[in-house]
Amino acid sequence: MLSKTCVIAGFLLVTQFNFGTNIIIRKDDQSPPPQPMPNGVTLETDIPLTATIDTINLAVYFEESVGDATITVYDEYQNVVYQGVTDTGSNPDEFISSDCWSVGNYSITISYGTTHLIGDFTVE
């Protein structure tokens, strides 16, 4: 009985790390939104992307092409830990390795055209 309990607990622990945490993306000129519900997605309807973070990747999914988008990630001390440009027409999904980032708070900015978006997340 104990071994079955350990197997189930181990499975739940492993599956917890396989799912990414959603990052709330908002326009840069707005105040921060309230904290998200667990496993819930709260996005503005006119923002054509979603973002998630897990133990190995920060993923940005563009739901429609917006041309070239600049993605910048800052640590809690405002140091740039990643910056890149992606052509959302040919590459709608951007995966950024986060496995070497330190535990802490981070922010992501995504800019294209005259649109500037921001989101905050934590690496645990």
Residue pairs with C-beta under 8 A, 6 or more apart in sequence:
17 54
17 55
18 54
19 39
19 54
20 52
20 53
20 54
20 57
20 59
21 52
21 53
21 54
21 121
22 36
22 39
22 40
22 41
22 42
22 50
22 51
22 52
23 50
23 51
23 52
23 53
23 108
23 119
23 120
23 121
24 33
24 36
24 42
24 43
24 119
24 120
25 43
25 44
25 47
25 49
25 50
25 51
25 108
25 110
25 117
25 118
25 119
26 32
26 33
26 44
26 47
26 117
26 118
26 119
27 44
27 47
27 115
27 116
27 117
27 118
28 109
28 116
28 117
28 118
29 116
32 120
33 42
36 42
41 50
43 50
47 117
48 62
48 63
48 64
48 66
49 60
49 61
49 62
49 63
49 66
49 110
49 117
50 60
50 61
50 63
51 58
51 59
51 60
51 61
51 108
51 119
51 121
52 58
52 59
52 61
53 59
53 98
53 121
53 123
54 98
55 98
55 99
56 97
56 98
56 99
57 95
57 96
57 97
57 98
57 99
58 73
58 82
58 95
58 96
58 97
58 98
58 108
58 121
59 93
59 94
59 95
59 96
60 71
60 86
60 93
60 94
60 96
60 108
60 110
61 92
61 93
61 94
62 69
62 88
62 92
62 93
62 94
63 92
64 88
65 88
65 89
65 92
66 88
66 112
66 113
66 115
67 87
67 88
67 89
67 112
67 113
68 85
68 86
68 87
68 88
68 112
69 85
69 86
69 88
69 110
69 111
69 112
70 83
70 84
70 85
70 109
70 110
70 111
70 112
71 82
71 83
71 84
71 85
71 86
71 94
71 96
71 108
71 109
71 110
72 80
72 82
72 83
72 108
72 109
72 111
73 80
73 81
73 82
73 83
73 96
73 106
73 107
73 108
74 80
74 81
74 106
74 107
74 108
74 109
75 81
75 101
75 102
75 104
75 105
75 106
76 104
76 105
76 106
81 101
81 106
82 96
84 94
84 96
86 94
88 112
98 123
101 123
102 123
103 123
103 124
104 122
104 123
105 120
105 121
105 122
106 120
106 121
106 122
106 123
107 118
107 119
107 120
107 121
108 118
108 119
108 120
108 121
109 116
109 117
109 118
110 116
110 117
110 118
110 119
111 117
